[in-house]
Amino acid sequence: MQKIGRMACTCCGEVIPVKQQANGFAIATCNYCDNKLQAFGQTADSHIRAKMTPVSSDSAPAPTLAPVVAPVQEKKSAFSLFN
Ligand SMILES: [Zn+2]
């Protein structure tokens, strides 16, 4: 899964990585207290992303995330289901 940011664990408060599931929604698993915060829909995903610090604003020199607005929508893929 792709790491998209980090956030404080909602259970113990430790900083944990936030990743993106294959379905596009966010998930954060805490290795400190074994808590799992998993989005199953757009509402939960929005809340998790609002709490997290995006990974691109960390010390990473080159952003690997694609632009939010894709210029071309010609190709049909599994990801087009979420657009
Ligand atoms: Zn925790």
PDB file of the backbone (N, CA, C, O) and the ligand in Angstrom, with CONECT records:
HET     ZN  A 101       1
ATOM      1  N   MET A   1       0.841  -1.199   0.000  1.00  0.00           N
ATOM      2  CA  MET A   1       0.000   0.000   0.000  1.00  0.00           C
ATOM      3  C   MET A   1       0.876   1.249   0.000  1.00  0.00           C
ATOM      4  O   MET A   1       1.985   1.248   0.534  1.00  0.00           O
ATOM      5  N   GLN A   2       0.376   2.274  -0.586  1.00  0.00           N
ATOM      6  CA  GLN A   2       1.121   3.525  -0.704  1.00  0.00           C
ATOM      7  C   GLN A   2       0.941   4.379   0.539  1.00  0.00           C
ATOM      8  O   GLN A   2      -0.182   4.604   0.990  1.00  0.00           O
ATOM      9  N   LYS A   3       2.051   4.854   1.091  1.00  0.00           N
ATOM     10  CA  LYS A   3       1.983   5.744   2.237  1.00  0.00           C
ATOM     11  C   LYS A   3       1.598   7.129   1.762  1.00  0.00           C
ATOM     12  O   LYS A   3       2.242   7.686   0.873  1.00  0.00           O
ATOM     13  N   ILE A   4       0.544   7.694   2.352  1.00  0.00           N
ATOM     14  CA  ILE A   4       0.066   8.999   1.917  1.00  0.00           C
ATOM     15  C   ILE A   4       0.241  10.067   2.981  1.00  0.00           C
ATOM     16  O   ILE A   4       0.090  11.255   2.698  1.00  0.00           O
ATOM     17  N   GLY A   5       0.561   9.654   4.208  1.00  0.00           N
ATOM     18  CA  GLY A   5       0.740  10.647   5.256  1.00  0.00           C
ATOM     19  C   GLY A   5       0.966   9.999   6.596  1.00  0.00           C
ATOM     20  O   GLY A   5       1.243   8.803   6.693  1.00  0.00           O
ATOM     21  N   ARG A   6       0.844  10.812   7.632  1.00  0.00           N
ATOM     22  CA  ARG A   6       0.969  10.284   8.985  1.00  0.00           C
ATOM     23  C   ARG A   6       0.047  11.082   9.890  1.00  0.00           C
ATOM     24  O   ARG A   6      -0.312  12.224   9.604  1.00  0.00           O
ATOM     25  N   MET A   7      -0.322  10.443  10.988  1.00  0.00           N
ATOM     26  CA  MET A   7      -1.253  11.082  11.913  1.00  0.00           C
ATOM     27  C   MET A   7      -1.064  10.506  13.300  1.00  0.00           C
ATOM     28  O   MET A   7      -0.410   9.477  13.472  1.00  0.00           O
ATOM     29  N   ALA A   8      -1.636  11.166  14.283  1.00  0.00           N
ATOM     30  CA  ALA A   8      -1.610  10.646  15.640  1.00  0.00           C
ATOM     31  C   ALA A   8      -2.656   9.544  15.753  1.00  0.00           C
ATOM     32  O   ALA A   8      -3.798   9.707  15.322  1.00  0.00           O
ATOM     33  N   CYS A   9      -2.254   8.426  16.335  1.00  0.00           N
ATOM     34  CA  CYS A   9      -3.183   7.322  16.545  1.00  0.00           C
ATOM     35  C   CYS A   9      -4.360   7.811  17.374  1.00  0.00           C
ATOM     36  O   CYS A   9      -4.176   8.485  18.388  1.00  0.00           O
ATOM     37  N   THR A  10      -5.564   7.474  16.944  1.00  0.00           N
ATOM     38  CA  THR A  10      -6.760   7.917  17.647  1.00  0.00           C
ATOM     39  C   THR A  10      -6.921   7.217  18.992  1.00  0.00           C
ATOM     40  O   THR A  10      -7.737   7.627  19.817  1.00  0.00           O
ATOM     41  N   CYS A  11      -6.144   6.166  19.209  1.00  0.00           N
ATOM     42  CA  CYS A  11      -6.254   5.395  20.442  1.00  0.00           C
ATOM     43  C   CYS A  11      -5.163   5.775  21.441  1.00  0.00           C
ATOM     44  O   CYS A  11      -5.470   6.093  22.589  1.00  0.00           O
ATOM     45  N   CYS A  12      -3.893   5.747  21.024  1.00  0.00           N
ATOM     46  CA  CYS A  12      -2.792   5.974  21.968  1.00  0.00           C
ATOM     47  C   CYS A  12      -2.062   7.284  21.712  1.00  0.00           C
ATOM     48  O   CYS A  12      -1.306   7.735  22.572  1.00  0.00           O
ATOM     49  N   GLY A  13      -2.265   7.907  20.559  1.00  0.00           N
ATOM     50  CA  GLY A  13      -1.649   9.200  20.292  1.00  0.00           C
ATOM     51  C   GLY A  13      -0.293   9.159  19.627  1.00  0.00           C
ATOM     52  O   GLY A  13       0.244  10.205  19.265  1.00  0.00           O
ATOM     53  N   GLU A  14       0.279   7.968  19.456  1.00  0.00           N
ATOM     54  CA  GLU A  14       1.573   7.868  18.783  1.00  0.00           C
ATOM     55  C   GLU A  14       1.398   8.224  17.299  1.00  0.00           C
ATOM     56  O   GLU A  14       0.325   8.026  16.729  1.00  0.00           O
ATOM     57  N   VAL A  15       2.460   8.748  16.687  1.00  0.00           N
ATOM     58  CA  VAL A  15       2.403   9.095  15.272  1.00  0.00           C
ATOM     59  C   VAL A  15       2.558   7.822  14.450  1.00  0.00           C
ATOM     60  O   VAL A  15       3.529   7.079  14.597  1.00  0.00           O
ATOM     61  N   ILE A  16       1.579   7.589  13.583  1.00  0.00           N
ATOM     62  CA  ILE A  16       1.557   6.361  12.784  1.00  0.00           C
ATOM     63  C   ILE A  16       1.376   6.707  11.306  1.00  0.00           C
ATOM     64  O   ILE A  16       0.831   7.762  10.981  1.00  0.00           O
ATOM     65  N   PRO A  17       1.831   5.822  10.404  1.00  0.00           N
ATOM     66  CA  PRO A  17       1.681   6.092   8.974  1.00  0.00           C
ATOM     67  C   PRO A  17       0.237   5.878   8.510  1.00  0.00           C
ATOM     68  O   PRO A  17      -0.470   5.003   9.009  1.00  0.00           O
ATOM     69  N   VAL A  18      -0.178   6.693   7.552  1.00  0.00           N
ATOM     70  CA  VAL A  18      -1.478   6.531   6.906  1.00  0.00           C
ATOM     71  C   VAL A  18      -1.223   6.049   5.495  1.00  0.00           C
ATOM     72  O   VAL A  18      -0.436   6.648   4.762  1.00  0.00           O
ATOM     73  N   LYS A  19      -1.885   4.970   5.110  1.00  0.00           N
ATOM     74  CA  LYS A  19      -1.694   4.407   3.781  1.00  0.00           C
ATOM     75  C   LYS A  19      -3.002   4.407   3.008  1.00  0.00           C
ATOM     76  O   LYS A  19      -4.085   4.569   3.571  1.00  0.00           O
ATOM     77  N   GLN A  20      -2.869   4.220   1.700  1.00  0.00           N
ATOM     78  CA  GLN A  20      -4.047   4.176   0.833  1.00  0.00           C
ATOM     79  C   GLN A  20      -4.286   2.745   0.403  1.00  0.00           C
ATOM     80  O   GLN A  20      -3.393   2.085  -0.128  1.00  0.00           O
ATOM     81  N   GLN A  21      -5.510   2.269   0.638  1.00  0.00           N
ATOM     82  CA  GLN A  21      -5.868   0.913   0.259  1.00  0.00           C
ATOM     83  C   GLN A  21      -6.064   0.814  -1.257  1.00  0.00           C
ATOM     84  O   GLN A  21      -6.082   1.824  -1.961  1.00  0.00           O
ATOM     85  N   ALA A  22      -6.208  -0.404  -1.737  1.00  0.00           N
ATOM     86  CA  ALA A  22      -6.429  -0.615  -3.164  1.00  0.00           C
ATOM     87  C   ALA A  22      -7.719   0.043  -3.634  1.00  0.00           C
ATOM     88  O   ALA A  22      -7.842   0.410  -4.802  1.00  0.00           O
ATOM     89  N   ASN A  23      -8.678   0.194  -2.729  1.00  0.00           N
ATOM     90  CA  ASN A  23      -9.950   0.817  -3.103  1.00  0.00           C
ATOM     91  C   ASN A  23      -9.885   2.341  -3.057  1.00  0.00           C
ATOM     92  O   ASN A  23     -10.873   3.015  -3.349  1.00  0.00           O
ATOM     93  N   GLY A  24      -8.720   2.889  -2.689  1.00  0.00           N
ATOM     94  CA  GLY A  24      -8.539   4.331  -2.688  1.00  0.00           C
ATOM     95  C   GLY A  24      -8.778   4.995  -1.352  1.00  0.00           C
ATOM     96  O   GLY A  24      -8.483   6.180  -1.192  1.00  0.00           O
ATOM     97  N   PHE A  25      -9.306   4.260  -0.387  1.00  0.00           N
ATOM     98  CA  PHE A  25      -9.595   4.842   0.911  1.00  0.00           C
ATOM     99  C   PHE A  25      -8.401   4.686   1.849  1.00  0.00           C
ATOM    100  O   PHE A  25      -7.557   3.808   1.670  1.00  0.00           O
ATOM    101  N   ALA A  26      -8.355   5.548   2.837  1.00  0.00           N
ATOM    102  CA  ALA A  26      -7.223   5.588   3.762  1.00  0.00           C
ATOM    103  C   ALA A  26      -7.352   4.517   4.849  1.00  0.00           C
ATOM    104  O   ALA A  26      -8.445   4.094   5.227  1.00  0.00           O
ATOM    105  N   ILE A  27      -6.176   4.102   5.328  1.00  0.00           N
ATOM    106  CA  ILE A  27      -6.116   3.167   6.447  1.00  0.00           C
ATOM    107  C   ILE A  27      -4.881   3.494   7.272  1.00  0.00           C
ATOM    108  O   ILE A  27      -3.816   3.793   6.731  1.00  0.00           O
ATOM    109  N   ALA A  28      -5.040   3.432   8.589  1.00  0.00           N
ATOM    110  CA  ALA A  28      -3.922   3.700   9.492  1.00  0.00           C
ATOM    111  C   ALA A  28      -3.900   2.602  10.546  1.00  0.00           C
ATOM    112  O   ALA A  28      -4.859   2.426  11.298  1.00  0.00           O
ATOM    113  N   THR A  29      -2.797   1.869  10.589  1.00  0.00           N
ATOM    114  CA  THR A  29      -2.642   0.794  11.565  1.00  0.00           C
ATOM    115  C   THR A  29      -1.552   1.183  12.547  1.00  0.00           C
ATOM    116  O   THR A  29      -0.450   1.564  12.152  1.00  0.00           O
ATOM    117  N   CYS A  30      -1.872   1.084  13.843  1.00  0.00           N
ATOM    118  CA  CYS A  30      -0.926   1.458  14.893  1.00  0.00           C
ATOM    119  C   CYS A  30      -0.208   0.227  15.405  1.00  0.00           C
ATOM    120  O   CYS A  30      -0.828  -0.731  15.868  1.00  0.00           O
ATOM    121  N   ASN A  31       1.129   0.271  15.312  1.00  0.00           N
ATOM    122  CA  ASN A  31       1.941  -0.840  15.809  1.00  0.00           C
ATOM    123  C   ASN A  31       2.244  -0.694  17.300  1.00  0.00           C
ATOM    124  O   ASN A  31       2.826  -1.590  17.912  1.00  0.00           O
ATOM    125  N   TYR A  32       1.847   0.437  17.879  1.00  0.00           N
ATOM    126  CA  TYR A  32       2.096   0.656  19.307  1.00  0.00           C
ATOM    127  C   TYR A  32       0.995   0.029  20.160  1.00  0.00           C
ATOM    128  O   TYR A  32       1.270  -0.584  21.192  1.00  0.00           O
ATOM    129  N   CYS A  33      -0.272   0.192  19.713  1.00  0.00           N
ATOM    130  CA  CYS A  33      -1.379  -0.315  20.531  1.00  0.00           C
ATOM    131  C   CYS A  33      -2.290  -1.258  19.755  1.00  0.00           C
ATOM    132  O   CYS A  33      -3.333  -1.667  20.263  1.00  0.00           O
ATOM    133  N   ASP A  34      -1.903  -1.609  18.521  1.00  0.00           N
ATOM    134  CA  ASP A  34      -2.673  -2.543  17.695  1.00  0.00           C
ATOM    135  C   ASP A  34      -4.049  -2.010  17.324  1.00  0.00           C
ATOM    136  O   ASP A  34      -4.988  -2.785  17.141  1.00  0.00           O
ATOM    137  N   ASN A  35      -4.174  -0.688  17.211  1.00  0.00           N
ATOM    138  CA  ASN A  35      -5.414  -0.082  16.759  1.00  0.00           C
ATOM    139  C   ASN A  35      -5.377  -0.012  15.231  1.00  0.00           C
ATOM    140  O   ASN A  35      -4.314   0.177  14.638  1.00  0.00           O
ATOM    141  N   LYS A  36      -6.536  -0.165  14.602  1.00  0.00           N
ATOM    142  CA  LYS A  36      -6.635  -0.009  13.145  1.00  0.00           C
ATOM    143  C   LYS A  36      -7.761   0.948  12.831  1.00  0.00           C
ATOM    144  O   LYS A  36      -8.892   0.767  13.282  1.00  0.00           O
ATOM    145  N   LEU A  37      -7.443   1.972  12.053  1.00  0.00           N
ATOM    146  CA  LEU A  37      -8.424   2.961  11.625  1.00  0.00           C
ATOM    147  C   LEU A  37      -8.559   2.827  10.110  1.00  0.00           C
ATOM    148  O   LEU A  37      -7.663   3.220   9.364  1.00  0.00           O
ATOM    149  N   GLN A  38      -9.668   2.276   9.669  1.00  0.00           N
ATOM    150  CA  GLN A  38      -9.829   1.969   8.253  1.00  0.00           C
ATOM    151  C   GLN A  38     -11.097   2.615   7.710  1.00  0.00           C
ATOM    152  O   GLN A  38     -12.180   2.459   8.272  1.00  0.00           O
ATOM    153  N   ALA A  39     -10.943   3.345   6.602  1.00  0.00           N
ATOM    154  CA  ALA A  39     -12.091   3.976   5.959  1.00  0.00           C
ATOM    155  C   ALA A  39     -12.751   2.994   4.991  1.00  0.00           C
ATOM    156  O   ALA A  39     -12.082   2.344   4.188  1.00  0.00           O
ATOM    157  N   PHE A  40     -14.065   2.903   5.087  1.00  0.00           N
ATOM    158  CA  PHE A  40     -14.827   2.071   4.155  1.00  0.00           C
ATOM    159  C   PHE A  40     -15.698   2.916   3.237  1.00  0.00           C
ATOM    160  O   PHE A  40     -16.452   2.385   2.422  1.00  0.00           O
ATOM    161  N   GLY A  41     -15.590   4.231   3.372  1.00  0.00           N
ATOM    162  CA  GLY A  41     -16.398   5.111   2.533  1.00  0.00           C
ATOM    163  C   GLY A  41     -15.782   6.490   2.451  1.00  0.00           C
ATOM    164  O   GLY A  41     -14.791   6.782   3.122  1.00  0.00           O
ATOM    165  N   GLN A  42     -16.375   7.338   1.626  1.00  0.00           N
ATOM    166  CA  GLN A  42     -15.822   8.663   1.370  1.00  0.00           C
ATOM    167  C   GLN A  42     -15.831   9.538   2.607  1.00  0.00           C
ATOM    168  O   GLN A  42     -14.913  10.336   2.797  1.00  0.00           O
ATOM    169  N   THR A  43     -16.846   9.411   3.457  1.00  0.00           N
ATOM    170  CA  THR A  43     -16.932  10.262   4.646  1.00  0.00           C
ATOM    171  C   THR A  43     -15.791   9.968   5.607  1.00  0.00           C
ATOM    172  O   THR A  43     -15.106  10.885   6.060  1.00  0.00           O
ATOM    173  N   ALA A  44     -15.584   8.692   5.920  1.00  0.00           N
ATOM    174  CA  ALA A  44     -14.494   8.315   6.821  1.00  0.00           C
ATOM    175  C   ALA A  44     -13.148   8.664   6.206  1.00  0.00           C
ATOM    176  O   ALA A  44     -12.243   9.122   6.903  1.00  0.00           O
ATOM    177  N   ASP A  45     -13.016   8.451   4.916  1.00  0.00           N
ATOM    178  CA  ASP A  45     -11.761   8.769   4.236  1.00  0.00           C
ATOM    179  C   ASP A  45     -11.438  10.257   4.361  1.00  0.00           C
ATOM    180  O   ASP A  45     -10.289  10.632   4.594  1.00  0.00           O
ATOM    181  N   SER A  46     -12.454  11.095   4.206  1.00  0.00           N
ATOM    182  CA  SER A  46     -12.246  12.535   4.311  1.00  0.00           C
ATOM    183  C   SER A  46     -11.810  12.928   5.719  1.00  0.00           C
ATOM    184  O   SER A  46     -10.949  13.792   5.888  1.00  0.00           O
ATOM    185  N   HIS A  47     -12.404  12.295   6.728  1.00  0.00           N
ATOM    186  CA  HIS A  47     -12.038  12.612   8.115  1.00  0.00           C
ATOM    187  C   HIS A  47     -10.597  12.209   8.410  1.00  0.00           C
ATOM    188  O   HIS A  47      -9.858  12.957   9.051  1.00  0.00           O
ATOM    189  N   ILE A  48     -10.201  11.032   7.944  1.00  0.00           N
ATOM    190  CA  ILE A  48      -8.838  10.569   8.197  1.00  0.00           C
ATOM    191  C   ILE A  48      -7.844  11.481   7.502  1.00  0.00           C
ATOM    192  O   ILE A  48      -6.837  11.870   8.094  1.00  0.00           O
ATOM    193  N   ARG A  49      -8.117  11.825   6.249  1.00  0.00           N
ATOM    194  CA  ARG A  49      -7.187  12.675   5.493  1.00  0.00           C
ATOM    195  C   ARG A  49      -7.111  14.075   6.085  1.00  0.00           C
ATOM    196  O   ARG A  49      -6.076  14.734   5.984  1.00  0.00           O
ATOM    197  N   ALA A  50      -8.200  14.538   6.706  1.00  0.00           N
ATOM    198  CA  ALA A  50      -8.179  15.856   7.342  1.00  0.00           C
ATOM    199  C   ALA A  50      -7.297  15.856   8.575  1.00  0.00           C
ATOM    200  O   ALA A  50      -6.726  16.889   8.924  1.00  0.00           O
ATOM    201  N   LYS A  51      -7.176  14.724   9.238  1.00  0.00           N
ATOM    202  CA  LYS A  51      -6.367  14.625  10.456  1.00  0.00           C
ATOM    203  C   LYS A  51      -4.897  14.375  10.156  1.00  0.00           C
ATOM    204  O   LYS A  51      -4.039  14.690  10.980  1.00  0.00           O
ATOM    205  N   MET A  52      -4.595  13.821   9.002  1.00  0.00           N
ATOM    206  CA  MET A  52      -3.218  13.410   8.734  1.00  0.00           C
ATOM    207  C   MET A  52      -2.391  14.553   8.147  1.00  0.00           C
ATOM    208  O   MET A  52      -2.924  15.523   7.606  1.00  0.00           O
ATOM    209  N   THR A  53      -1.075  14.405   8.273  1.00  0.00           N
ATOM    210  CA  THR A  53      -0.131  15.283   7.600  1.00  0.00           C
ATOM    211  C   THR A  53       0.306  14.576   6.324  1.00  0.00           C
ATOM    212  O   THR A  53       0.881  13.490   6.398  1.00  0.00           O
ATOM    213  N   PRO A  54       0.051  15.159   5.155  1.00  0.00           N
ATOM    214  CA  PRO A  54       0.426  14.493   3.901  1.00  0.00           C
ATOM    215  C   PRO A  54       1.911  14.194   3.851  1.00  0.00           C
ATOM    216  O   PRO A  54       2.726  14.972   4.346  1.00  0.00           O
ATOM    217  N   VAL A  55       2.254  13.081   3.259  1.00  0.00           N
ATOM    218  CA  VAL A  55       3.649  12.654   3.223  1.00  0.00           C
ATOM    219  C   VAL A  55       4.491  13.592   2.370  1.00  0.00           C
ATOM    220  O   VAL A  55       5.703  13.676   2.568  1.00  0.00           O
ATOM    221  N   SER A  56       3.875  14.297   1.428  1.00  0.00           N
ATOM    222  CA  SER A  56       4.617  15.188   0.544  1.00  0.00           C
ATOM    223  C   SER A  56       5.153  16.395   1.297  1.00  0.00           C
ATOM    224  O   SER A  56       6.104  17.031   0.842  1.00  0.00           O
ATOM    225  N   SER A  57       4.552  16.727   2.457  1.00  0.00           N
ATOM    226  CA  SER A  57       5.024  17.871   3.216  1.00  0.00           C
ATOM    227  C   SER A  57       6.075  17.470   4.239  1.00  0.00           C
ATOM    228  O   SER A  57       6.547  18.302   5.013  1.00  0.00           O
ATOM    229  N   ASP A  58       6.440  16.192   4.240  1.00  0.00           N
ATOM    230  CA  ASP A  58       7.522  15.734   5.104  1.00  0.00           C
ATOM    231  C   ASP A  58       8.854  16.128   4.488  1.00  0.00           C
ATOM    232  O   ASP A  58       8.925  17.093   3.727  1.00  0.00           O
ATOM    233  N   SER A  59       9.898  15.398   4.807  1.00  0.00           N
ATOM    234  CA  SER A  59      11.222  15.734   4.302  1.00  0.00           C
ATOM    235  C   SER A  59      11.505  15.116   2.944  1.00  0.00           C
ATOM    236  O   SER A  59      12.616  15.240   2.428  1.00  0.00           O
ATOM    237  N   ALA A  60      10.524  14.457   2.361  1.00  0.00           N
ATOM    238  CA  ALA A  60      10.734  13.833   1.064  1.00  0.00           C
ATOM    239  C   ALA A  60      11.030  14.902   0.015  1.00  0.00           C
ATOM    240  O   ALA A  60      10.257  15.849  -0.132  1.00  0.00           O
ATOM    241  N   PRO A  61      12.127  14.768  -0.709  1.00  0.00           N
ATOM    242  CA  PRO A  61      12.523  15.803  -1.663  1.00  0.00           C
ATOM    243  C   PRO A  61      11.670  15.827  -2.930  1.00  0.00           C
ATOM    244  O   PRO A  61      11.378  16.900  -3.459  1.00  0.00           O
ATOM    245  N   ALA A  62      11.273  14.666  -3.414  1.00  0.00           N
ATOM    246  CA  ALA A  62      10.510  14.617  -4.654  1.00  0.00           C
ATOM    247  C   ALA A  62       9.125  14.021  -4.398  1.00  0.00           C
ATOM    248  O   ALA A  62       9.016  12.875  -3.963  1.00  0.00           O
ATOM    249  N   PRO A  63       8.075  14.789  -4.665  1.00  0.00           N
ATOM    250  CA  PRO A  63       6.733  14.242  -4.475  1.00  0.00           C
ATOM    251  C   PRO A  63       6.450  13.140  -5.492  1.00  0.00           C
ATOM    252  O   PRO A  63       6.752  13.282  -6.677  1.00  0.00           O
ATOM    253  N   THR A  64       5.873  12.051  -5.018  1.00  0.00           N
ATOM    254  CA  THR A  64       5.582  10.927  -5.899  1.00  0.00           C
ATOM    255  C   THR A  64       4.092  10.827  -6.215  1.00  0.00           C
ATOM    256  O   THR A  64       3.672   9.992  -7.017  1.00  0.00           O
ATOM    257  N   LEU A  65       3.298  11.687  -5.576  1.00  0.00           N
ATOM    258  CA  LEU A  65       1.860  11.622  -5.804  1.00  0.00           C
ATOM    259  C   LEU A  65       1.505  12.262  -7.144  1.00  0.00           C
ATOM    260  O   LEU A  65       2.115  13.251  -7.550  1.00  0.00           O
ATOM    261  N   ALA A  66       0.535  11.701  -7.810  1.00  0.00           N
ATOM    262  CA  ALA A  66       0.068  12.261  -9.063  1.00  0.00           C
ATOM    263  C   ALA A  66      -0.719  13.539  -8.768  1.00  0.00           C
ATOM    264  O   ALA A  66      -1.228  13.717  -7.661  1.00  0.00           O
ATOM    265  N   PRO A  67      -0.816  14.415  -9.748  1.00  0.00           N
ATOM    266  CA  PRO A  67      -1.624  15.622  -9.547  1.00  0.00           C
ATOM    267  C   PRO A  67      -3.064  15.269  -9.217  1.00  0.00           C
ATOM    268  O   PRO A  67      -3.583  14.247  -9.666  1.00  0.00           O
ATOM    269  N   VAL A  68      -3.703  16.124  -8.427  1.00  0.00           N
ATOM    270  CA  VAL A  68      -5.076  15.852  -8.006  1.00  0.00           C
ATOM    271  C   VAL A  68      -6.010  15.835  -9.211  1.00  0.00           C
ATOM    272  O   VAL A  68      -6.902  14.992  -9.305  1.00  0.00           O
ATOM    273  N   VAL A  69      -5.799  16.766 -10.124  1.00  0.00           N
ATOM    274  CA  VAL A  69      -6.647  16.849 -11.308  1.00  0.00           C
ATOM    275  C   VAL A  69      -5.896  16.224 -12.485  1.00  0.00           C
ATOM    276  O   VAL A  69      -4.889  16.760 -12.948  1.00  0.00           O
ATOM    277  N   ALA A  70      -6.394  15.100 -12.956  1.00  0.00           N
ATOM    278  CA  ALA A  70      -5.769  14.451 -14.092  1.00  0.00           C
ATOM    279  C   ALA A  70      -6.211  15.140 -15.377  1.00  0.00           C
ATOM    280  O   ALA A  70      -7.406  15.367 -15.567  1.00  0.00           O
ATOM    281  N   PRO A  71      -5.283  15.476 -16.258  1.00  0.00           N
ATOM    282  CA  PRO A  71      -5.638  16.209 -17.475  1.00  0.00           C
ATOM    283  C   PRO A  71      -6.362  15.353 -18.505  1.00  0.00           C
ATOM    284  O   PRO A  71      -7.153  15.876 -19.290  1.00  0.00           O
ATOM    285  N   VAL A  72      -6.112  14.065 -18.519  1.00  0.00           N
ATOM    286  CA  VAL A  72      -6.708  13.203 -19.529  1.00  0.00           C
ATOM    287  C   VAL A  72      -7.552  12.128 -18.865  1.00  0.00           C
ATOM    288  O   VAL A  72      -7.098  11.474 -17.926  1.00  0.00           O
ATOM    289  N   GLN A  73      -8.766  11.943 -19.341  1.00  0.00           N
ATOM    290  CA  GLN A  73      -9.651  10.934 -18.775  1.00  0.00           C
ATOM    291  C   GLN A  73     -10.060   9.930 -19.849  1.00  0.00           C
ATOM    292  O   GLN A  73     -11.134   9.336 -19.762  1.00  0.00           O
ATOM    293  N   GLU A  74      -9.220   9.737 -20.855  1.00  0.00           N
ATOM    294  CA  GLU A  74      -9.609   8.892 -21.985  1.00  0.00           C
ATOM    295  C   GLU A  74      -9.567   7.413 -21.645  1.00  0.00           C
ATOM    296  O   GLU A  74     -10.479   6.663 -21.991  1.00  0.00           O
ATOM    297  N   LYS A  75      -8.512   6.997 -20.971  1.00  0.00           N
ATOM    298  CA  LYS A  75      -8.347   5.580 -20.703  1.00  0.00           C
ATOM    299  C   LYS A  75      -9.287   5.120 -19.585  1.00  0.00           C
ATOM    300  O   LYS A  75      -9.434   5.786 -18.560  1.00  0.00           O
ATOM    301  N   LYS A  76      -9.905   3.986 -19.807  1.00  0.00           N
ATOM    302  CA  LYS A  76     -10.764   3.401 -18.789  1.00  0.00           C
ATOM    303  C   LYS A  76      -9.944   2.389 -17.987  1.00  0.00           C
ATOM    304  O   LYS A  76      -9.293   1.499 -18.535  1.00  0.00           O
ATOM    305  N   SER A  77     -10.005   2.563 -16.686  1.00  0.00           N
ATOM    306  CA  SER A  77      -9.316   1.616 -15.823  1.00  0.00           C
ATOM    307  C   SER A  77     -10.126   1.410 -14.568  1.00  0.00           C
ATOM    308  O   SER A  77     -11.180   2.019 -14.386  1.00  0.00           O
ATOM    309  N   ALA A  78      -9.633   0.553 -13.709  1.00  0.00           N
ATOM    310  CA  ALA A  78     -10.323   0.320 -12.447  1.00  0.00           C
ATOM    311  C   ALA A  78     -10.403   1.588 -11.632  1.00  0.00           C
ATOM    312  O   ALA A  78     -11.343   1.760 -10.856  1.00  0.00           O
ATOM    313  N   PHE A  79      -9.436   2.487 -11.788  1.00  0.00           N
ATOM    314  CA  PHE A  79      -9.425   3.699 -11.006  1.00  0.00           C
ATOM    315  C   PHE A  79     -10.481   4.700 -11.467  1.00  0.00           C
ATOM    316  O   PHE A  79     -10.838   5.614 -10.723  1.00  0.00           O
ATOM    317  N   SER A  80     -10.982   4.530 -12.688  1.00  0.00           N
ATOM    318  CA  SER A  80     -11.979   5.462 -13.181  1.00  0.00           C
ATOM    319  C   SER A  80     -13.290   5.327 -12.429  1.00  0.00           C
ATOM    320  O   SER A  80     -14.149   6.205 -12.504  1.00  0.00           O
ATOM    321  N   LEU A  81     -13.445   4.232 -11.706  1.00  0.00           N
ATOM    322  CA  LEU A  81     -14.662   4.055 -10.920  1.00  0.00           C
ATOM    323  C   LEU A  81     -14.774   5.073  -9.811  1.00  0.00           C
ATOM    324  O   LEU A  81     -15.872   5.355  -9.332  1.00  0.00           O
ATOM    325  N   PHE A  82     -13.643   5.631  -9.395  1.00  0.00           N
ATOM    326  CA  PHE A  82     -13.647   6.542  -8.271  1.00  0.00           C
ATOM    327  C   PHE A  82     -13.632   7.993  -8.712  1.00  0.00           C
ATOM    328  O   PHE A  82     -13.574   8.885  -7.866  1.00  0.00           O
ATOM    329  N   ASN A  83     -13.683   8.256 -10.000  1.00  0.00           N
ATOM    330  CA  ASN A  83     -13.668   9.631 -10.482  1.00  0.00           C
ATOM    331  C   ASN A  83     -15.080  10.138 -10.733  1.00  0.00           C
ATOM    332  O   ASN A  83     -15.260  11.284 -11.145  1.00  0.00           O
TER     333      ASN A  83
HETATM  334 ZN    ZN A 101      -2.079   3.473  18.890  1.00  0.00          ZN2+
END
